Amino acid sequence: MKIPEQDFFEKITFRDALRLAMYDEMKDDKNVIILGEDVAKYGGAYGATKNLLEQFGSDRVIDTPISEPTIVGTAIGAAMTGLKPIAELMYVDFFGMSMDQIGNQSAKIRYMFGGQISVPMVIRTQGGTGRSGGAQHSQSLESWIMYIPGLYLVMPSNPNDAYHLLRDSLQTNTPTVFIEHKLLYNFEGPLDKKNKVQFGKANILNEGNSISIIAYSRMTNFAVEAAKKLKEENISAEIIDLRTLNPLDKNTIINSVKKTRHALVLSEGHYTTGVASEITSIIFENCFKVLKKPVIRYTAEDTPVPVAPNLEKNYVPTVDRIVDYAKKIIT
Amino acid sequence: MNSKSNTNLQELYTTMKRIRVFEERVAELFVRGETAGSMLHLSIGEELGPACVTKAMIDGDTFTTHHRGHGIFLARGGDPDKMMAEIAGKKDGYCKGKGGSMHIADMSLGHLGANAIVGGGIPTVVGAALSYKYLNKKNVSIAFFGDGAMQQGILYESMNMAALWKLPVVFCCINNQYGMGTKIDDAVAVKDFSLRAKSFGLECLHVNHLDAEKAYTDIKEIVDNTRNNKPSFIEVECYRFYGHARKDKSPYRNEDEEIENRKLDPIAFAKENILTQNILNEEEIKSIDMTVDKEMDVSMNYAINSPLNEEAEIFTDVYDKSYTIESVDSRINNILKNK
């Protein structure tokens, strides 16, 4: 499969947008390398690095043994000595293996060493439900990363954002965790390489006056579906796609809620101490006087992820219930 | 004895002496209440490995150390003033006092960082060596760690990757017989660490004596060989003369053991050799010792007199410069003002 060279795509998959971002970045900067399990010959468990081995060779697209802590640790050492590594962790659940290197090492190095050195690396990984992966292959662990000072956290919802934000992530000097949702790889949308996305700025997908629905990653698309249904009932929902969780665009959230005076926060993470809890707090702290109802966070359950498809589907937010809760909040 | 090796022994003696006195001054700084906390892990008794391995390093080589790494950094050329100031948590320290004893680093000397997580800095050198191979540099990257890290899984992942990819990595275990209060006999079934390293395909060297000159010759040979993308493992055995950290009175081992093992002093051994080989006389050695004493006194006073950091330093060096972190105080006041 040849890698397409044009600047504009009317329709491209999320997977191909990611691949293109890595391809373009590797073409522009010979110090960008990729390492991870099955990223080279196999092309990545979800196909995001397909054909990059043929394009750039085995010095730059490197299959590793199954050693998640050292995949991240190797990326750190390479980043400290002149390279810009992309370390792929096949599943976000493998944070359990590599959290020391992510949280204690990469995030802390610049600070502990008094600003002497940066760690310009990206950890690309994949999470979320939808494929009956079960409790160790379907989690949403973004709050683990968001909790740690020193890491950027990116969770795009569409191909255009995925392309631009991945390239931006490779151009910052702060270690960045880039989490892709496993059900978004086949999600299609336009891509305009010339139309850059501002890193750290949320995207208002649908302007509205009745309620602010704050989401990220796949939940953004659920929110858009829900907004269509709400519109049929003359309820105008404003959808905010956070895109990056750190930096977090608080102002866009706060300004929206000050306008709509109602807020529903969506996340595929757990209810307790998740990303949604943090955003809910921010809204309460900053919009207390204008809120007409308590802020509602609609999240995955506080349980491990079940395998059975019927259970898994209702374990996370559904479009129907987003609509239902939104209506209840504003009435 | 040729003059070159005479110079080596004299140099190694001086390096080891500097480490010893530096650590003694750190202990004094602690007693005087001038250190940032008590998590200070001294390498008294362990000077031979750091002195010999760092002497085999060249410009552009990099290394990571563990939480007992003062001696390694000093031997590699660390400025004792800035090191002592860092240990005191002061502004003039290597890391502006934000890293301290266990997180000291200096990119200009290739020190990619001390580490307070046992084994935490080991894969860093695999990445650095990957860079050297990719960028065609003839450098090595060395991970220093203790016998405690020999029981961490990440070491074996790193050994495997370094061997698999033929990277210029040296894994250097300074085996001081203790992981905090747990003696090596209570931590491993098989104490021959080289067996493990060999099984991954690494070249191995086991230093189990006090002869610094011989150790340096053997170490230099294996480090030079590593530059040709032949990863290696060096174990240097020694004895931790004092407790784990400053407040540890070593209740887990008896005095007889300590007295017996403190006789295994690489500095006394080197001095003896220098005298018997007529390289220097007592007076000349005394003169070296006095110079070292003075140097470390100056460093200790430098640390004491170094200014404290500004409060704003809490918030710098976390992200890219464009990212500002709002203080908790500011957040609370803004909420209460209902902005």
Contacts between the chains, C-beta under 8 A, distances in Angstrom:
chain1	res1	chain2	res2	distance
A	33	B	134	7.1
A	59	B	134	5.9
A	60	B	134	7.9
A	62	B	165	8.0
A	64	B	161	6.9
A	65	B	157	7.2
A	65	B	160	6.1
A	65	B	161	6.5
A	65	B	164	6.9
A	67	B	157	3.7
A	67	B	160	7.0
A	67	B	161	6.6
A	69	B	123	6.8
A	69	B	153	7.4
A	69	B	154	4.8
A	69	B	157	6.2
A	70	B	123	4.4
A	70	B	126	6.5
A	70	B	154	6.0
A	70	B	157	3.8
A	70	B	158	5.3
A	70	B	161	5.8
A	72	B	123	7.6
A	73	B	122	7.1
A	73	B	123	2.4
A	73	B	124	6.0
A	73	B	126	6.8
A	73	B	127	6.6
A	73	B	154	6.8
A	73	B	158	7.1
A	74	B	123	5.4
A	74	B	126	4.7
A	74	B	127	4.1
A	74	B	130	6.1
A	74	B	158	8.0
A	74	B	161	6.6
A	75	B	127	6.1
A	76	B	123	7.1
A	76	B	124	5.5
A	76	B	127	5.8
A	77	B	112	7.0
A	77	B	123	6.5
A	77	B	124	3.9
A	77	B	125	5.9
A	77	B	126	5.9
A	77	B	127	2.2
A	77	B	128	4.3
A	77	B	129	7.5
A	77	B	130	7.1
A	77	B	131	7.3
A	77	B	141	7.1
A	78	B	127	3.8
A	78	B	128	7.0
A	78	B	130	5.2
A	78	B	131	5.1
A	79	B	127	7.1
A	80	B	62	8.0
A	80	B	112	5.6
A	80	B	124	6.8
A	80	B	127	7.1
A	80	B	128	6.6
A	81	B	62	6.5
A	81	B	112	7.8
A	81	B	127	7.1
A	81	B	128	4.5
A	81	B	131	4.0
A	81	B	132	7.3
A	81	B	141	7.8
A	82	B	131	5.4
A	82	B	135	6.3
A	83	B	127	7.9
A	83	B	130	7.5
A	83	B	131	5.2
A	83	B	134	6.7
A	83	B	135	8.0
A	85	B	127	7.4
A	100	B	117	5.8
A	100	B	120	6.1
A	100	B	154	7.7
A	101	B	120	7.6
A	101	B	123	6.7
A	101	B	154	7.9
A	104	B	117	5.3
A	104	B	120	6.2
A	105	B	115	7.7
A	105	B	117	7.4
A	105	B	120	5.8
A	105	B	121	7.7
A	105	B	124	7.4
A	108	B	103	7.9
A	109	B	113	6.5
A	110	B	317	5.2
A	110	B	318	7.1
A	111	B	98	6.2
A	111	B	317	4.8
A	111	B	318	5.5
A	112	B	95	6.3
A	112	B	98	6.3
A	112	B	99	4.3
A	112	B	103	3.9
A	112	B	105	7.3
A	112	B	113	7.2
A	113	B	94	7.8
A	113	B	95	5.0
A	113	B	98	7.9
A	113	B	99	5.8
A	113	B	103	6.9
A	113	B	105	4.1
A	113	B	107	7.7
A	113	B	113	6.1
A	114	B	93	7.5
A	114	B	94	6.8
A	114	B	95	3.4
A	114	B	96	3.9
A	114	B	97	7.7
A	114	B	98	5.1
A	114	B	99	6.3
A	114	B	317	6.3
A	115	B	96	7.4
A	115	B	316	6.4
A	115	B	317	3.7
A	116	B	94	7.8
A	116	B	95	7.0
A	116	B	105	6.3
A	116	B	106	7.2
A	116	B	107	5.0
A	117	B	105	7.5
A	117	B	107	5.1
A	149	B	318	5.4
A	149	B	325	7.7
A	150	B	318	5.4
A	150	B	319	6.9
A	152	B	319	7.4
A	172	B	320	5.6
A	173	B	320	5.5
A	174	B	319	4.9
A	174	B	320	5.2
A	174	B	323	7.6
A	247	B	323	6.2
A	285	B	331	7.7
A	285	B	335	4.7
A	286	B	335	7.0
A	286	B	339	7.8
A	288	B	338	7.2
A	289	B	338	6.1
